[in-house]
Amino acid sequence: MAELVYDKTGRLLFTEEMKKEYTLLFPTMLPVHFGLMARLLENEGFKVDMLTTNHRGIVDEGLKYVHNDTCYPALLVIGQLIDAVKSGKYDMHKVGLLITQTGGGCRASNYIHLLRKALEKAGLSYIPVVSINLSGLEPNPGFKLGLGILRKAVFAMMYGDLIVQCANQVRPYEVTAGQTDGAIQTVENWLLDGMNKGQGLSYKGMVENFGKITAAFRAIPVAGPPKVRVGVVGEIYIKYSPLGNNSLEQFLLSEGAEPVVPGLTDFIIFKIYNREVDVGIYGGKWIKKKLCQVLKGYVEKCQRAMIAAMEQGGFRAPGTFEDLRRLIQGYLGEGNKMGEGWLLTAEMLELIHSGTPNIVCTQPFGCLPNHIVGKGMIRKLKDDYPYSNIVAIDYDPGATKINQENRIKLMLANARALAEAEAPEQAGPAREPAGAAAR
């Protein structure tokens, strides 16, 4: 068994020896994106397991070790990790826990310390916790990500967004059930095979792959009239994670709706742009601002290529990050950036302007910024867009799934009634919806 090694502060390190023996467990937020990342890490010699468990015991486990005033996503993530360690599936002395750490002012920077405290309380302090971050926080000798894998990770995030956006527009209409999920697996396999051979890791190669991805989903036979489209926004973990939102997308599909979930790319650009905004508001070195502008410009260039591929492939495409910035003017300032900040309200505006006025705003307990820029802005949006149909759904340890689903069913009933009535004239959207009409 690997020797336990600590740094000067007493933090347990993940060593080179552990890399050979240990399995790294990490929670799921975006199943497709994180699935790609898991396989990239496996190709780097790590043993990893992306947790897809989803049962009430995870909440109960989180409540044992996380204060119930802490945000619900933190409770779920820590509960899922400890539940997995105790499940009997793994050798408890040969597992490590992998978790992101942003270094910012939100929960993602606190999870890692809450997790270590929970492990100590559970008598599992011998399990190493590994931080994934881009800020140089908590380095580990056995977990080093070189430029090569970081580059692949960036491309994997872009590919993940395109896969999910296309799949969500096909799955509600597929003639043969399960064909969309099969296409996702096929696309992931050839993308990863290509990246391992050094393919698809340039801008030109990425654009070529974008075209292949849209073609793969376009080839799936579809049928039926357009369904009611329902946007999903909110705190990033609850918005994307099936564990966090009680499999919201699957529920919407079962109710005959088409889920429309904004991608991760805008959030990535948002986080880069915030560093640029900080210099303008609080001061700082011009070189930092310039570097952020260059990085932001490159990701935006990739985003525009992704949008073009969707349009050319016959899919509805989202707007650009700059479209979101224009939409938010007059609603929130760019200094509102904790959590999802002004981006959450901007996503609701984009959905309204692009023909998806029916929106579920996922509200996790304990996330104050989300309540301000999410639920707190719904009345203002309703005043400006009376035809908007937005419901805020609370997710917390005591919330019942049946209550959440009943409220969503009421929103869907309103959506269908509005669809049957004469569509009200929309008051001057900031931009027309990009891409093709609903499939």
Residue pairs with C-beta under 8 A, 6 or more apart in sequence:
1 21
1 93
1 94
2 15
2 17
2 18
2 21
2 22
2 94
3 15
3 17
4 12
4 126
5 12
5 13
5 15
6 12
6 13
7 13
11 138
12 125
12 126
12 127
12 128
12 129
13 128
13 140
13 141
13 142
14 22
14 96
14 128
14 130
14 140
14 141
14 142
14 143
15 140
15 141
15 142
16 141
16 142
17 142
18 96
18 128
18 142
19 45
19 46
19 142
19 143
21 94
22 47
22 94
22 95
22 96
22 128
23 47
23 48
23 49
23 90
23 94
23 95
23 96
24 41
24 46
24 47
24 48
24 49
24 95
24 96
24 97
24 98
24 130
25 48
25 49
25 51
25 81
25 84
25 85
25 90
25 95
25 96
25 97
25 98
26 34
26 38
26 48
26 49
26 50
26 51
26 97
26 98
26 99
27 51
27 76
27 77
27 80
27 81
27 99
27 241
27 243
28 34
28 50
28 51
28 52
28 241
28 242
28 243
29 236
29 237
29 240
29 241
29 244
30 160
30 164
30 240
30 241
30 264
31 50
31 52
31 242
32 160
32 163
32 164
32 167
32 184
32 188
33 156
33 157
33 160
33 161
33 164
33 264
34 50
35 50
35 188
36 156
36 159
36 160
36 188
36 191
36 192
37 153
37 156
38 48
38 49
38 50
39 188
39 192
40 149
40 152
40 153
40 156
40 192
40 195
41 48
41 149
42 48
43 192
43 196
44 145
44 149
46 143
48 98
49 84
49 90
51 80
51 81
51 84
53 80
53 83
53 84
53 87
53 243
54 242
54 243
54 247
57 83
58 76
58 79
58 80
58 83
58 243
59 75
59 76
59 79
59 397
60 79
61 79
61 80
61 82
61 83
61 86
62 74
62 75
62 76
62 78
62 79
62 80
62 82
62 397
63 75
63 79
63 397
64 122
65 78
65 79
65 82
65 117
65 118
65 121
65 122
66 74
66 75
66 78
66 79
66 114
66 118
68 75
68 397
69 366
70 107
70 114
70 366
71 107
71 364
71 365
71 366
71 367
72 238
72 244
72 364
72 365
72 366
72 367
72 395
72 396
72 397
73 107
73 235
73 237
73 238
73 241
73 244
73 364
73 367
74 107
74 110
74 111
74 114
74 366
75 397
76 237
76 241
76 243
76 244
77 99
77 111
77 115
77 237
78 111
78 114
78 115
78 118
80 243
81 97
81 99
81 115
82 118
82 119
82 122
82 124
84 90
85 92
85 95
85 97
85 124
85 127
86 92
86 122
92 124
92 127
93 126
95 127
96 127
96 128
96 129
96 130
97 115
97 119
97 127
97 128
97 129
97 130
98 130
98 132
99 111
99 112
99 115
99 129
99 130
99 131
99 132
100 108
100 111
100 131
100 132
100 133
101 108
101 109
101 111
101 112
101 131
101 132
101 133
101 135
101 137
101 138
102 108
102 109
102 133
102 135
102 271
103 109
103 133
103 135
103 137
104 338
105 338
106 338
106 339
106 369
107 367
112 129
112 131
112 138
115 129
116 125
116 129
119 125
119 127
119 129
128 140
130 140
130 143
131 137
131 138
131 140
132 145
145 153
151 201
152 195
152 201
155 195
155 200
155 201
155 206
156 191
156 195
157 264
157 265
157 268
158 206
158 265
158 302
158 303
158 306
159 191
159 206
159 209
159 213
160 264
161 263
161 264
161 265
161 306
162 210
162 213
162 214
162 306
162 309
162 310
163 184
163 187
163 188
163 213
164 261
164 263
165 263
165 310
165 315
165 317
165 318
166 213
166 214
166 217
166 218
166 310
166 313
166 315
167 180
167 181
167 183
167 184
167 217
168 249
168 258
168 259
168 260
168 261
169 217
169 258
169 315
169 316
169 438
169 439
170 180
170 183
170 217
170 220
170 222
170 439
171 180
171 181
171 253
172 224
172 227
172 253
172 256
172 257
172 258
172 259
173 222
173 223
173 224
173 227
173 439
174 180
174 220
174 221
174 222
175 220
175 221
175 222
175 223
176 221
179 220
179 221
180 217
180 220
183 216
183 217
183 219
183 220
186 216
187 212
187 213
187 216
191 200
191 209
191 213
194 200
194 205
194 209
195 201
199 205
200 206
200 208
200 209
203 301
203 302
203 305
206 302
206 305
207 305
207 309
210 305
210 306
210 308
210 309
211 309
211 312
211 313
213 309
214 309
214 310
214 312
214 313
214 314
214 315
215 313
217 313
217 315
218 313
218 314
218 315
222 439
226 258
226 437
226 438
226 439
227 256
227 257
227 258
227 438
228 256
228 257
228 258
228 358
228 412
228 415
228 416
228 419
229 257
229 258
229 259
229 260
229 355
229 356
229 358
229 438
230 252
230 257
230 258
230 259
230 260
230 356
230 358
230 359
230 360
230 411
230 412
230 415
231 260
231 261
231 262
231 347
231 348
231 351
231 356
231 358
231 359
231 360
232 239
232 245
232 248
232 249
232 252
232 259
232 260
232 261
232 262
232 359
232 360
232 362
233 239
233 262
233 344
233 347
233 348
233 351
233 359
233 360
233 361
233 362
233 374
234 245
234 340
234 344
234 360
234 361
234 362
234 363
234 364
234 370
234 374
235 339
235 340
235 362
235 363
235 364
235 367
235 370
235 374
236 267
236 339
236 340
237 244
237 364
238 244
238 245
238 362
238 363
238 364
238 395
239 245
239 261
239 362
240 261
240 264
242 248
242 249
242 250
244 362
244 364
244 395
245 362
245 395
246 395
246 401
246 404
246 405
248 259
248 360
248 362
248 408
249 259
249 261
251 405
251 408
252 258
252 259
252 360
252 408
253 259
255 408
255 409
255 412
257 358
257 412
257 415
258 438
260 351
260 356
262 318
262 347
262 350
262 351
263 318
265 299
265 302
265 303
265 306
265 321
266 303
266 318
266 321
266 324
266 343
266 347
267 340
267 343
268 299
269 296
269 299
269 300
269 303
269 321
270 321
270 337
270 340
270 341
270 343
272 292
272 295
272 296
272 299
273 292
273 296
273 321
273 334
274 337
274 341
275 288
275 289
275 292
276 289
276 292
276 293
276 296
277 334
277 335
277 337
278 284
279 285
279 286
279 288
279 289
279 292
280 289
281 335
300 320
300 321
300 322
303 320
303 321
304 320
306 317
307 317
307 318
307 319
307 320
307 434
307 435
308 317
310 316
310 317
310 434
310 435
311 317
311 434
311 435
311 436
314 435
314 436
314 439
315 435
315 436
315 439
316 354
316 433
316 434
316 435
316 436
316 437
316 438
317 434
317 435
318 350
318 354
318 434
319 350
319 354
319 431
319 434
323 350
323 430
323 431
324 343
324 346
324 347
324 349
324 350
325 334
325 346
326 430
326 431
327 346
327 349
327 350
327 353
327 430
327 431
328 334
328 342
328 345
328 346
328 349
331 342
331 345
331 346
331 349
331 377
331 380
332 341
332 342
332 345
332 373
332 377
333 342
334 342
336 342
336 369
336 372
336 373
338 369
339 367
339 369
339 370
339 373
340 369
340 370
340 373
340 374
341 369
341 373
342 373
344 361
344 370
344 373
344 374
344 377
345 373
345 374
345 377
345 381
348 359
348 361
348 377
348 381
348 388
348 390
349 381
349 430
351 357
351 359
352 359
352 381
352 385
352 388
352 429
353 426
353 429
353 430
353 431
353 433
354 429
354 433
354 434
355 433
355 438
357 385
357 387
357 388
357 389
357 390
357 418
358 389
358 390
358 411
358 412
358 414
358 415
359 388
359 389
359 390
359 391
360 390
360 391
360 393
360 408
360 411
361 374
361 375
361 378
361 390
361 391
361 392
361 393
362 393
362 395
363 370
363 371
363 374
363 375
363 392
363 393
363 394
363 395
364 370
364 394
364 395
364 396
365 394
365 395
365 396
365 397
366 396
374 392
375 392
378 390
378 392
381 388
381 390
382 388
382 390
384 427
385 426
385 427
386 424
387 418
387 423
387 424
387 426
389 411
389 414
389 415
389 418
390 411
391 407
391 408
391 410
391 411
393 404
393 407
393 408
394 404
395 404
